């Protein structure tokens, strides 16, 4: 499932998906091979989209 918040699309797992447990385990294992700064960049949660033209 996905939803739009501003220009940002958020995705979430369907809790009734039969292979959800295995999929989560696979993603956790894949995350072990990423550097810490990359994990932090990918898991940032923002409450609202960034204002247009705002510097990074």
C-alpha distance matrix in Angstrom:
0.0 3.8 7.0 10.6 13.4 16.5 16.3 13.8 10.2 8.4 5.7 5.5 6.5 6.6 10.1 11.6 11.3 15.0 15.3 13.3 16.7 18.0 15.1 15.5 19.2 19.1 17.3 19.8 22.6 21.6 21.6 25.2 26.5 25.3 27.8 27.3 27.1 24.2 22.3 23.0 21.9 18.5 17.8 19.1 17.3 18.5 18.4 18.9 19.2 22.6 25.3 26.2 29.2 29.1 30.4 28.3
3.8 0.0 3.8 7.0 9.9 12.8 12.5 10.2 6.5 5.4 4.3 6.2 8.8 9.9 13.2 15.2 14.8 18.5 18.4 16.1 19.3 20.4 17.2 17.2 20.9 20.6 18.2 20.6 23.5 22.1 21.6 25.4 26.4 24.7 26.9 26.2 25.5 22.8 21.1 21.5 19.9 16.8 16.3 17.0 15.1 15.7 15.7 15.7 15.7 19.0 21.6 22.5 25.5 25.5 26.9 25.1
7.0 3.8 0.0 3.8 6.6 9.6 10.1 8.4 5.6 5.4 6.7 8.8 11.9 12.9 15.8 18.0 18.1 21.9 21.9 19.4 22.4 23.8 20.6 20.2 23.9 23.7 21.1 23.2 26.2 24.8 23.9 27.6 28.6 26.6 28.3 27.4 26.3 23.8 22.3 22.1 20.4 17.7 17.1 16.9 14.4 14.1 13.5 13.0 13.2 16.7 19.0 20.0 23.3 23.3 25.2 23.8
10.6 7.0 3.8 0.0 3.8 6.0 6.6 5.7 4.5 6.2 9.0 11.7 15.1 16.5 19.4 21.7 21.7 25.4 25.2 22.6 25.4 26.7 23.3 22.8 26.4 25.9 23.0 25.0 28.0 26.2 25.0 28.7 29.5 27.0 28.4 27.4 25.8 23.5 22.5 21.8 19.7 17.6 17.2 16.4 13.9 12.8 12.1 10.6 10.2 13.7 15.6 16.4 19.8 20.1 22.2 21.2
13.4 9.9 6.6 3.8 0.0 3.8 6.0 5.3 6.2 7.3 10.8 13.3 17.0 18.7 21.1 23.8 24.0 27.7 27.4 24.5 26.9 28.3 25.0 24.0 27.4 27.3 24.0 25.6 28.8 27.0 25.4 28.9 29.8 27.1 28.0 26.6 24.8 23.0 21.9 20.6 18.6 17.1 16.4 14.7 12.0 10.0 8.8 7.0 7.1 10.8 12.7 14.2 17.7 17.5 19.8 19.0
16.5 12.8 9.6 6.0 3.8 0.0 3.8 5.5 8.0 10.2 13.8 16.6 20.3 22.1 24.7 27.3 27.3 31.0 30.5 27.7 30.2 31.4 27.9 27.0 30.3 29.9 26.5 28.2 31.1 29.1 27.4 30.9 31.4 28.5 29.1 27.8 25.6 23.8 23.4 21.9 19.4 18.4 18.2 16.2 13.8 11.3 10.3 7.2 5.8 8.9 10.0 11.0 14.6 14.9 17.6 17.4
16.3 12.5 10.1 6.6 6.0 3.8 0.0 3.8 6.6 9.8 13.1 16.5 20.0 22.1 25.0 27.5 27.0 30.5 29.7 27.2 29.7 30.4 26.8 26.1 29.4 28.4 25.1 27.0 29.7 27.3 25.8 29.4 29.5 26.5 27.3 26.4 24.0 22.0 21.9 20.8 17.9 16.8 17.4 15.7 14.1 12.0 12.2 9.4 6.7 8.9 10.3 10.3 13.5 14.2 16.4 16.0
13.8 10.2 8.4 5.7 5.3 5.5 3.8 0.0 3.8 6.4 9.9 13.2 16.8 19.2 21.9 24.6 24.0 27.5 26.5 23.8 26.1 26.9 23.3 22.5 25.7 24.9 21.5 23.3 26.1 23.8 22.2 25.8 26.2 23.3 24.2 23.3 21.2 19.0 18.6 17.7 15.0 13.5 13.9 12.5 11.0 9.6 10.4 8.5 6.5 9.3 11.8 12.5 15.4 15.3 17.0 15.7
10.2 6.5 5.6 4.5 6.2 8.0 6.6 3.8 0.0 3.8 6.6 10.1 13.5 15.7 18.7 21.2 20.5 24.0 23.1 20.6 23.2 24.0 20.4 19.9 23.3 22.5 19.4 21.5 24.3 22.2 21.1 24.8 25.3 22.8 24.3 23.6 22.0 19.5 18.6 18.3 16.0 13.6 13.9 13.5 11.9 11.6 12.2 11.2 10.0 13.0 15.6 16.2 19.1 19.1 20.5 18.9
8.4 5.4 5.4 6.2 7.3 10.2 9.8 6.4 3.8 0.0 3.8 6.8 10.5 13.0 15.5 18.3 17.9 21.3 20.5 17.6 20.1 21.2 17.8 16.9 20.4 20.0 16.9 18.8 21.9 20.2 19.0 22.7 23.7 21.4 23.0 22.0 21.0 18.5 17.0 16.7 15.1 12.4 11.8 11.9 9.9 10.5 11.2 11.3 11.3 14.4 17.5 18.8 21.6 20.9 22.2 20.1
5.7 4.3 6.7 9.0 10.8 13.8 13.1 9.9 6.6 3.8 0.0 3.8 7.0 9.6 12.4 15.0 14.2 17.6 16.8 14.1 16.7 17.8 14.4 13.9 17.5 17.1 14.4 16.6 19.6 18.2 17.5 21.2 22.3 20.6 22.7 22.1 21.6 18.8 17.0 17.5 16.2 12.9 12.3 13.5 12.1 13.6 14.3 15.0 15.1 18.1 21.2 22.3 25.0 24.4 25.3 23.0
5.5 6.2 8.8 11.7 13.3 16.6 16.5 13.2 10.1 6.8 3.8 0.0 3.8 6.6 8.8 11.8 11.4 14.8 14.2 11.2 13.8 15.4 12.4 11.6 15.4 15.8 13.4 15.3 18.5 17.9 17.2 20.7 22.4 21.1 23.4 22.6 22.6 20.1 17.6 18.3 17.8 14.4 13.1 14.7 13.1 15.1 15.6 17.0 17.7 20.8 24.0 25.5 28.2 27.3 28.2 25.8
6.5 8.8 11.9 15.1 17.0 20.3 20.0 16.8 13.5 10.5 7.0 3.8 0.0 3.8 5.9 8.6 7.8 11.0 10.6 7.6 10.5 12.2 9.6 9.4 13.2 13.7 12.2 14.3 17.2 17.0 17.1 20.3 22.1 21.5 24.2 23.6 24.2 21.6 18.9 20.2 20.0 16.4 15.2 17.4 16.2 18.6 19.2 20.7 21.5 24.5 27.7 29.2 31.8 30.9 31.6 29.0
6.6 9.9 12.9 16.5 18.7 22.1 22.1 19.2 15.7 13.0 9.6 6.6 3.8 0.0 3.8 5.5 5.5 9.2 10.1 7.8 11.2 13.2 11.3 11.7 15.3 16.0 15.2 17.3 20.0 20.1 20.5 23.5 25.4 25.1 27.8 27.3 28.0 25.3 22.7 23.9 23.8 20.2 18.9 20.9 19.4 21.5 21.6 23.1 24.0 27.2 30.3 31.7 34.5 33.8 34.8 32.3
10.1 13.2 15.8 19.4 21.1 24.7 25.0 21.9 18.7 15.5 12.4 8.8 5.9 3.8 0.0 3.8 5.6 8.4 9.6 7.0 9.5 12.4 11.5 11.3 14.5 16.1 15.6 17.0 19.8 20.7 20.9 23.5 25.9 25.8 28.5 27.7 28.8 26.5 23.4 24.6 25.1 21.6 19.8 21.9 20.4 22.8 22.8 24.7 26.1 29.3 32.4 34.2 36.9 35.9 36.8 34.2
11.6 15.2 18.0 21.7 23.8 27.3 27.5 24.6 21.2 18.3 15.0 11.8 8.6 5.5 3.8 0.0 3.8 6.1 8.7 7.7 10.4 12.9 12.5 13.3 16.1 17.5 17.7 19.3 21.7 22.6 23.4 25.9 28.1 28.4 31.3 30.8 32.0 29.4 26.5 28.0 28.3 24.7 23.2 25.5 24.1 26.3 26.3 28.0 29.2 32.5 35.5 37.0 39.9 39.1 40.0 37.5
11.3 14.8 18.1 21.7 24.0 27.3 27.0 24.0 20.5 17.9 14.2 11.4 7.8 5.5 5.6 3.8 0.0 3.8 5.6 5.4 8.8 10.3 9.6 11.3 13.9 14.7 15.2 17.3 19.3 19.9 21.2 23.7 25.6 26.1 29.2 29.1 30.4 27.6 24.9 26.7 26.9 23.2 22.2 24.8 23.9 26.3 26.8 28.3 29.1 32.1 35.3 36.5 39.2 38.5 39.2 36.5
15.0 18.5 21.9 25.4 27.7 31.0 30.5 27.5 24.0 21.3 17.6 14.8 11.0 9.2 8.4 6.1 3.8 0.0 3.8 5.7 7.9 8.9 9.6 11.7 13.4 14.3 15.8 17.6 19.1 20.2 21.8 23.9 25.8 26.8 30.2 30.3 31.9 29.2 26.4 28.6 29.1 25.4 24.4 27.3 26.7 29.4 30.0 31.7 32.5 35.5 38.7 39.9 42.5 41.7 42.1 39.3
15.3 18.4 21.9 25.2 27.4 30.5 29.7 26.5 23.1 20.5 16.8 14.2 10.6 10.1 9.6 8.7 5.6 3.8 0.0 3.8 5.6 5.4 6.1 8.7 10.1 10.6 12.4 14.3 15.5 16.5 18.4 20.4 22.2 23.4 26.8 27.1 28.9 26.1 23.5 26.0 26.5 22.9 22.1 25.4 25.2 28.2 29.2 31.0 31.5 34.2 37.6 38.7 41.0 40.1 40.3 37.3
13.3 16.1 19.4 22.6 24.5 27.7 27.2 23.8 20.6 17.6 14.1 11.2 7.6 7.8 7.0 7.7 5.4 5.7 3.8 0.0 3.8 5.5 5.0 6.1 8.6 9.8 10.5 12.2 14.2 15.3 16.4 18.7 20.8 21.6 24.7 24.6 26.3 23.7 20.8 23.0 23.6 20.0 18.9 22.0 21.7 24.7 25.7 27.7 28.4 31.1 34.6 36.0 38.3 37.2 37.4 34.4
16.7 19.3 22.4 25.4 26.9 30.2 29.7 26.1 23.2 20.1 16.7 13.8 10.5 11.2 9.5 10.4 8.8 7.9 5.6 3.8 0.0 3.8 5.5 5.3 6.3 8.7 10.1 10.7 12.4 14.4 15.5 17.1 19.6 20.8 23.8 23.6 25.8 23.5 20.4 22.7 23.9 20.6 19.2 22.5 22.5 25.8 27.1 29.3 30.2 32.8 36.3 37.9 40.0 38.7 38.6 35.4
18.0 20.4 23.8 26.7 28.3 31.4 30.4 26.9 24.0 21.2 17.8 15.4 12.2 13.2 12.4 12.9 10.3 8.9 5.4 5.5 3.8 0.0 3.8 5.5 5.1 6.2 8.7 9.9 10.5 12.3 14.3 15.7 17.7 19.3 22.7 23.1 25.3 22.8 20.1 22.8 23.9 20.5 19.8 23.4 23.9 27.2 28.9 30.9 31.4 33.7 37.3 38.6 40.4 39.2 38.9 35.6
15.1 17.2 20.6 23.3 25.0 27.9 26.8 23.3 20.4 17.8 14.4 12.4 9.6 11.3 11.5 12.5 9.6 9.6 6.1 5.0 5.5 3.8 0.0 3.8 5.4 5.1 6.3 8.6 9.9 10.6 12.4 14.6 16.3 17.3 20.7 21.2 22.9 20.2 17.6 20.3 21.0 17.4 17.0 20.5 21.0 24.3 26.0 27.8 28.0 30.3 33.8 35.0 36.9 35.8 35.5 32.3
15.5 17.2 20.2 22.8 24.0 27.0 26.1 22.5 19.9 16.9 13.9 11.6 9.4 11.7 11.3 13.3 11.3 11.7 8.7 6.1 5.3 5.5 3.8 0.0 3.8 5.4 5.1 6.1 8.6 9.8 10.5 12.7 15.0 15.8 18.8 18.7 20.6 18.3 15.3 17.7 18.8 15.5 14.5 18.0 18.5 21.9 23.7 25.9 26.4 28.6 32.3 33.8 35.6 34.1 33.8 30.5
19.2 20.9 23.9 26.4 27.4 30.3 29.4 25.7 23.3 20.4 17.5 15.4 13.2 15.3 14.5 16.1 13.9 13.4 10.1 8.6 6.3 5.1 5.4 3.8 0.0 3.8 5.5 5.1 6.2 8.6 9.9 11.0 13.5 15.1 18.1 18.4 20.8 18.7 15.8 18.6 20.2 17.1 16.3 20.0 21.0 24.7 26.7 28.9 29.4 31.3 35.1 36.5 38.1 36.5 35.9 32.4
19.1 20.6 23.7 25.9 27.3 29.9 28.4 24.9 22.5 20.0 17.1 15.8 13.7 16.0 16.1 17.5 14.7 14.3 10.6 9.8 8.7 6.2 5.1 5.4 3.8 0.0 3.8 5.5 5.1 6.2 8.7 10.2 11.7 13.4 16.9 17.8 20.0 17.4 15.1 18.4 19.3 16.2 16.3 20.0 21.4 24.9 27.2 29.1 29.1 30.8 34.5 35.5 37.0 35.6 34.8 31.3
17.3 18.2 21.1 23.0 24.0 26.5 25.1 21.5 19.4 16.9 14.4 13.4 12.2 15.2 15.6 17.7 15.2 15.8 12.4 10.5 10.1 8.7 6.3 5.1 5.5 3.8 0.0 3.8 5.4 5.0 6.1 8.8 10.4 11.1 14.4 15.0 16.9 14.2 11.7 14.8 15.6 12.4 12.5 16.3 17.7 21.2 23.7 25.5 25.4 27.0 30.8 31.9 33.3 31.9 31.1 27.6
19.8 20.6 23.2 25.0 25.6 28.2 27.0 23.3 21.5 18.8 16.6 15.3 14.3 17.3 17.0 19.3 17.3 17.6 14.3 12.2 10.7 9.9 8.6 6.1 5.1 5.5 3.8 0.0 3.8 5.5 5.1 6.6 9.4 10.4 13.2 13.3 15.8 13.8 10.9 13.8 15.5 12.9 12.3 16.1 17.7 21.4 23.9 26.2 26.4 27.9 31.7 33.1 34.4 32.6 31.6 28.0
22.6 23.5 26.2 28.0 28.8 31.1 29.7 26.1 24.3 21.9 19.6 18.5 17.2 20.0 19.8 21.7 19.3 19.1 15.5 14.2 12.4 10.5 9.9 8.6 6.2 5.1 5.4 3.8 0.0 3.8 5.4 5.3 7.5 9.7 12.9 13.9 16.6 14.7 12.4 15.8 17.4 15.0 15.1 18.9 21.0 24.6 27.3 29.4 29.4 30.6 34.3 35.5 36.5 34.8 33.6 29.9
21.6 22.1 24.8 26.2 27.0 29.1 27.3 23.8 22.2 20.2 18.2 17.9 17.0 20.1 20.7 22.6 19.9 20.2 16.5 15.3 14.4 12.3 10.6 9.8 8.6 6.2 5.0 5.5 3.8 0.0 3.8 5.4 5.8 7.3 11.0 12.6 14.7 12.2 10.6 14.3 15.2 12.8 13.7 17.4 19.8 23.2 26.1 27.8 27.3 28.3 32.0 32.9 33.8 32.3 30.9 27.3
21.6 21.6 23.9 25.0 25.4 27.4 25.8 22.2 21.1 19.0 17.5 17.2 17.1 20.5 20.9 23.4 21.2 21.8 18.4 16.4 15.5 14.3 12.4 10.5 9.9 8.7 6.1 5.1 5.4 3.8 0.0 3.8 5.4 5.3 8.4 9.2 11.5 9.3 7.1 10.7 12.1 10.0 10.7 14.3 16.9 20.3 23.4 25.3 25.0 25.8 29.5 30.7 31.5 29.7 28.3 24.6
25.2 25.4 27.6 28.7 28.9 30.9 29.4 25.8 24.8 22.7 21.2 20.7 20.3 23.5 23.5 25.9 23.7 23.9 20.4 18.7 17.1 15.7 14.6 12.7 11.0 10.2 8.8 6.6 5.3 5.4 3.8 0.0 3.8 5.6 8.0 9.0 12.2 10.9 9.1 12.4 14.4 13.1 13.5 16.9 19.7 23.2 26.3 28.4 28.2 28.8 32.5 33.8 34.3 32.3 30.6 26.8
26.5 26.4 28.6 29.5 29.8 31.4 29.5 26.2 25.3 23.7 22.3 22.4 22.1 25.4 25.9 28.1 25.6 25.8 22.2 20.8 19.6 17.7 16.3 15.0 13.5 11.7 10.4 9.4 7.5 5.8 5.4 3.8 0.0 3.8 6.7 9.2 11.8 10.1 9.7 13.2 14.5 13.5 14.9 18.1 21.2 24.4 27.8 29.4 28.7 29.0 32.6 33.5 33.7 31.9 30.0 26.2
25.3 24.7 26.6 27.0 27.1 28.5 26.5 23.3 22.8 21.4 20.6 21.1 21.5 25.1 25.8 28.4 26.1 26.8 23.4 21.6 20.8 19.3 17.3 15.8 15.1 13.4 11.1 10.4 9.7 7.3 5.3 5.6 3.8 0.0 3.8 6.5 8.3 6.3 6.5 9.9 10.9 10.3 12.1 14.9 18.3 21.3 24.8 26.3 25.4 25.5 29.0 29.9 30.0 28.1 26.1 22.4
27.8 26.9 28.3 28.4 28.0 29.1 27.3 24.2 24.3 23.0 22.7 23.4 24.2 27.8 28.5 31.3 29.2 30.2 26.8 24.7 23.8 22.7 20.7 18.8 18.1 16.9 14.4 13.2 12.9 11.0 8.4 8.0 6.7 3.8 0.0 3.8 5.6 5.4 6.5 8.9 10.2 10.9 12.6 14.7 18.3 21.1 24.8 26.2 25.4 25.0 28.4 29.4 29.1 27.0 24.6 20.9
27.3 26.2 27.4 27.4 26.6 27.8 26.4 23.3 23.6 22.0 22.1 22.6 23.6 27.3 27.7 30.8 29.1 30.3 27.1 24.6 23.6 23.1 21.2 18.7 18.4 17.8 15.0 13.3 13.9 12.6 9.2 9.0 9.2 6.5 3.8 0.0 3.8 5.4 5.1 6.2 8.7 10.0 10.6 12.4 15.9 18.8 22.3 24.1 23.7 23.4 26.8 28.2 28.1 25.6 23.4 19.6
27.1 25.5 26.3 25.8 24.8 25.6 24.0 21.2 22.0 21.0 21.6 22.6 24.2 28.0 28.8 32.0 30.4 31.9 28.9 26.3 25.8 25.3 22.9 20.6 20.8 20.0 16.9 15.8 16.6 14.7 11.5 12.2 11.8 8.3 5.6 3.8 0.0 3.8 5.5 5.1 6.2 8.7 10.1 10.9 14.6 16.9 20.6 22.0 21.2 20.4 23.7 24.9 24.6 22.1 19.7 16.0
24.2 22.8 23.8 23.5 23.0 23.8 22.0 19.0 19.5 18.5 18.8 20.1 21.6 25.3 26.5 29.4 27.6 29.2 26.1 23.7 23.5 22.8 20.2 18.3 18.7 17.4 14.2 13.8 14.7 12.2 9.3 10.9 10.1 6.3 5.4 5.4 3.8 0.0 3.8 5.4 5.0 6.2 8.6 10.2 13.9 16.4 20.1 21.2 20.1 19.7 23.1 24.1 24.0 22.0 19.9 16.1
22.3 21.1 22.3 22.5 21.9 23.4 21.9 18.6 18.6 17.0 17.0 17.6 18.9 22.7 23.4 26.5 24.9 26.4 23.5 20.8 20.4 20.1 17.6 15.3 15.8 15.1 11.7 10.9 12.4 10.6 7.1 9.1 9.7 6.5 6.5 5.1 5.5 3.8 0.0 3.8 5.4 5.2 6.1 8.6 12.0 15.1 18.6 20.3 19.9 20.0 23.7 25.1 25.5 23.3 21.7 18.0
23.0 21.5 22.1 21.8 20.6 21.9 20.8 17.7 18.3 16.7 17.5 18.3 20.2 23.9 24.6 28.0 26.7 28.6 26.0 23.0 22.7 22.8 20.3 17.7 18.6 18.4 14.8 13.8 15.8 14.3 10.7 12.4 13.2 9.9 8.9 6.2 5.1 5.4 3.8 0.0 3.8 5.5 5.3 6.2 9.8 12.6 16.1 17.9 17.7 17.6 21.2 22.9 23.3 20.7 19.2 15.5
21.9 19.9 20.4 19.7 18.6 19.4 17.9 15.0 16.0 15.1 16.2 17.8 20.0 23.8 25.1 28.3 26.9 29.1 26.5 23.6 23.9 23.9 21.0 18.8 20.2 19.3 15.6 15.5 17.4 15.2 12.1 14.4 14.5 10.9 10.2 8.7 6.2 5.0 5.4 3.8 0.0 3.8 5.7 5.7 9.4 11.4 15.2 16.2 15.3 15.0 18.5 19.8 20.1 17.9 16.4 12.7
18.5 16.8 17.7 17.6 17.1 18.4 16.8 13.5 13.6 12.4 12.9 14.4 16.4 20.2 21.6 24.7 23.2 25.4 22.9 20.0 20.6 20.5 17.4 15.5 17.1 16.2 12.4 12.9 15.0 12.8 10.0 13.1 13.5 10.3 10.9 10.0 8.7 6.2 5.2 5.5 3.8 0.0 3.8 5.8 8.8 11.4 14.9 16.1 15.3 15.8 19.5 20.8 21.6 19.8 18.8 15.3
17.8 16.3 17.1 17.2 16.4 18.2 17.4 13.9 13.9 11.8 12.3 13.1 15.2 18.9 19.8 23.2 22.2 24.4 22.1 18.9 19.2 19.8 17.0 14.5 16.3 16.3 12.5 12.3 15.1 13.7 10.7 13.5 14.9 12.1 12.6 10.6 10.1 8.6 6.1 5.3 5.7 3.8 0.0 3.8 6.3 9.7 12.9 14.9 15.0 16.0 19.8 21.7 22.9 20.7 20.1 16.7
19.1 17.0 16.9 16.4 14.7 16.2 15.7 12.5 13.5 11.9 13.5 14.7 17.4 20.9 21.9 25.5 24.8 27.3 25.4 22.0 22.5 23.4 20.5 18.0 20.0 20.0 16.3 16.1 18.9 17.4 14.3 16.9 18.1 14.9 14.7 12.4 10.9 10.2 8.6 6.2 5.7 5.8 3.8 0.0 3.8 6.5 10.0 11.9 12.2 12.8 16.5 18.7 19.9 17.5 17.0 13.9
17.3 15.1 14.4 13.9 12.0 13.8 14.1 11.0 11.9 9.9 12.1 13.1 16.2 19.4 20.4 24.1 23.9 26.7 25.2 21.7 22.5 23.9 21.0 18.5 21.0 21.4 17.7 17.7 21.0 19.8 16.9 19.7 21.2 18.3 18.3 15.9 14.6 13.9 12.0 9.8 9.4 8.8 6.3 3.8 0.0 3.8 6.7 9.1 10.2 11.8 15.4 18.0 19.8 17.5 17.9 15.2
18.5 15.7 14.1 12.8 10.0 11.3 12.0 9.6 11.6 10.5 13.6 15.1 18.6 21.5 22.8 26.3 26.3 29.4 28.2 24.7 25.8 27.2 24.3 21.9 24.7 24.9 21.2 21.4 24.6 23.2 20.3 23.2 24.4 21.3 21.1 18.8 16.9 16.4 15.1 12.6 11.4 11.4 9.7 6.5 3.8 0.0 3.8 5.5 7.0 8.5 12.0 14.9 16.9 14.6 15.6 13.6
18.4 15.7 13.5 12.1 8.8 10.3 12.2 10.4 12.2 11.2 14.3 15.6 19.2 21.6 22.8 26.3 26.8 30.0 29.2 25.7 27.1 28.9 26.0 23.7 26.7 27.2 23.7 23.9 27.3 26.1 23.4 26.3 27.8 24.8 24.8 22.3 20.6 20.1 18.6 16.1 15.2 14.9 12.9 10.0 6.7 3.8 0.0 3.8 7.0 9.4 12.1 15.3 17.9 15.9 17.6 16.2
18.9 15.7 13.0 10.6 7.0 7.2 9.4 8.5 11.2 11.3 15.0 17.0 20.7 23.1 24.7 28.0 28.3 31.7 31.0 27.7 29.3 30.9 27.8 25.9 28.9 29.1 25.5 26.2 29.4 27.8 25.3 28.4 29.4 26.3 26.2 24.1 22.0 21.2 20.3 17.9 16.2 16.1 14.9 11.9 9.1 5.5 3.8 0.0 3.8 6.6 8.8 11.9 14.8 13.3 15.5 14.8
19.2 15.7 13.2 10.2 7.1 5.8 6.7 6.5 10.0 11.3 15.1 17.7 21.5 24.0 26.1 29.2 29.1 32.5 31.5 28.4 30.2 31.4 28.0 26.4 29.4 29.1 25.4 26.4 29.4 27.3 25.0 28.2 28.7 25.4 25.4 23.7 21.2 20.1 19.9 17.7 15.3 15.3 15.0 12.2 10.2 7.0 7.0 3.8 0.0 3.8 6.4 8.8 11.7 10.7 13.0 12.4
22.6 19.0 16.7 13.7 10.8 8.9 8.9 9.3 13.0 14.4 18.1 20.8 24.5 27.2 29.3 32.5 32.1 35.5 34.2 31.1 32.8 33.7 30.3 28.6 31.3 30.8 27.0 27.9 30.6 28.3 25.8 28.8 29.0 25.5 25.0 23.4 20.4 19.7 20.0 17.6 15.0 15.8 16.0 12.8 11.8 8.5 9.4 6.6 3.8 0.0 3.8 6.4 8.5 7.0 9.3 9.1
25.3 21.6 19.0 15.6 12.7 10.0 10.3 11.8 15.6 17.5 21.2 24.0 27.7 30.3 32.4 35.5 35.3 38.7 37.6 34.6 36.3 37.3 33.8 32.3 35.1 34.5 30.8 31.7 34.3 32.0 29.5 32.5 32.6 29.0 28.4 26.8 23.7 23.1 23.7 21.2 18.5 19.5 19.8 16.5 15.4 12.0 12.1 8.8 6.4 3.8 0.0 3.8 6.3 5.6 9.1 10.4
26.2 22.5 20.0 16.4 14.2 11.0 10.3 12.5 16.2 18.8 22.3 25.5 29.2 31.7 34.2 37.0 36.5 39.9 38.7 36.0 37.9 38.6 35.0 33.8 36.5 35.5 31.9 33.1 35.5 32.9 30.7 33.8 33.5 29.9 29.4 28.2 24.9 24.1 25.1 22.9 19.8 20.8 21.7 18.7 18.0 14.9 15.3 11.9 8.8 6.4 3.8 0.0 3.8 5.6 8.9 10.8
29.2 25.5 23.3 19.8 17.7 14.6 13.5 15.4 19.1 21.6 25.0 28.2 31.8 34.5 36.9 39.9 39.2 42.5 41.0 38.3 40.0 40.4 36.9 35.6 38.1 37.0 33.3 34.4 36.5 33.8 31.5 34.3 33.7 30.0 29.1 28.1 24.6 24.0 25.5 23.3 20.1 21.6 22.9 19.9 19.8 16.9 17.9 14.8 11.7 8.5 6.3 3.8 0.0 3.8 6.4 9.2
29.1 25.5 23.3 20.1 17.5 14.9 14.2 15.3 19.1 20.9 24.4 27.3 30.9 33.8 35.9 39.1 38.5 41.7 40.1 37.2 38.7 39.2 35.8 34.1 36.5 35.6 31.9 32.6 34.8 32.3 29.7 32.3 31.9 28.1 27.0 25.6 22.1 22.0 23.3 20.7 17.9 19.8 20.7 17.5 17.5 14.6 15.9 13.3 10.7 7.0 5.6 5.6 3.8 0.0 3.8 6.5
30.4 26.9 25.2 22.2 19.8 17.6 16.4 17.0 20.5 22.2 25.3 28.2 31.6 34.8 36.8 40.0 39.2 42.1 40.3 37.4 38.6 38.9 35.5 33.8 35.9 34.8 31.1 31.6 33.6 30.9 28.3 30.6 30.0 26.1 24.6 23.4 19.7 19.9 21.7 19.2 16.4 18.8 20.1 17.0 17.9 15.6 17.6 15.5 13.0 9.3 9.1 8.9 6.4 3.8 0.0 3.8
28.3 25.1 23.8 21.2 19.0 17.4 16.0 15.7 18.9 20.1 23.0 25.8 29.0 32.3 34.2 37.5 36.5 39.3 37.3 34.4 35.4 35.6 32.3 30.5 32.4 31.3 27.6 28.0 29.9 27.3 24.6 26.8 26.2 22.4 20.9 19.6 16.0 16.1 18.0 15.5 12.7 15.3 16.7 13.9 15.2 13.6 16.2 14.8 12.4 9.1 10.4 10.8 9.2 6.5 3.8 0.0
